[in-house]
Amino acid sequence: MIIVKTPLRVSFFGGGTDFPAWYKNNGGMVISSSINKYCYILLRNFPPFFPFKYRLRYHQTEIAKQTKDIKHPVIREVLKKYHKKNNGLEIFYFADVPALSGLGSSSAFTVSMINVIHAYNKINISKKDIANKAIYLEQVVLKENVGSQDQIATSYGGFNYINFKKQGFEVTKSLAKKSTLEELQSRLVLIYSNYTRKSDNIESSKIKNLKKNTSNYSLLLEISLEAKKIFESNNNNFISELAILLNESWKIKKKLSKQVSNNKLDEIYNYGIKNGAIAGKLLGAGSGGFFLFLTRSKAEKNKLINSFKKNIHVNFNFENLGTSIILNNENKDDYYEI
């Protein structure tokens, strides 16, 4: 039995500049942090007493005789490429928060699958290789309309600047002081909008209209670069300065696609601003999931949390480990066909 644990993430600045169609020509930079909310995948050898080889449990239960019969696209493609043994497998997925919520859970799942199957094959793999394989699987094999930040953020862990160039990406750990990140963390509020969404159509519309939004993507990149300076400036007023950039980036993000927000989501954002937040944004592609709000003080943070009676508040902290194997004793429950 092997269990892999992969963090979810919150993205602060630069979302959209991680689309290959953008950064391969213009460069990009995302500022994000993994958080202590996780998805888990448990993999074990499946006993050879049943008329099928694979039993999978995620938001539904699936059984299959052959890899090609597996319906879940990520599980199917990972096993097709990396599972070369003849034995069956049982795979369980569970997570701390719902899927389709803007915290990078889809890519965290892909990262987890790649990590766990390499551990099963007794192959050491770097976090950069995991991220690259996850990006390739989602963008090339499955042809999903996704960016490249989530695969990296959930693989590496930590509060990072992810720079995108034509030839790939580079991860730089933030040079912001520990006290700066602790203060930022203490001012953040994560509120569930009560709406889930599938990101593919939203991201597809952004990519389709990318040329029309060149100026907006350029602004998002400029804002990300400016935010980096603020994080490392040791300025006591950095929260207020970040708030200005966060609000501006949210306004620009809504211009990238009409699907990013709607009247109900705008109402949640405006309600947050009226009840203690000085800035906010919808995480992920948009159209649902979690709002990330920034407050000026502990009192305003508590006021904001208490004001959201019908929405779930999720307390979180930044984390630094990234995807990791937390249990590996697969040799203890092997079954062998004779």
URFEN-V431026 format. One record per helix or strand. SS is the DSSP state (A for helix, B for strand). FROM is the first residue (numbers start at 1). TO is the last residue. If there is no record, write none. Layout:
SS/FROM/TO + SS/FROM/TO
This chain:
B/2/13 + A/20/26 + B/28/46 + B/54/57 + B/61/64 + A/67/69 + A/73/82 + B/88/95 + A/105/120 + A/127/141 + A/149/156 + B/159/165 + B/168/173 + A/178/187 + B/188/192 + A/199/208 + A/211/231 + A/238/256 + A/263/274 + B/277/282 + B/290/295 + A/298/307 + B/313/314 + B/318/318 + B/324/328 + A/330/333
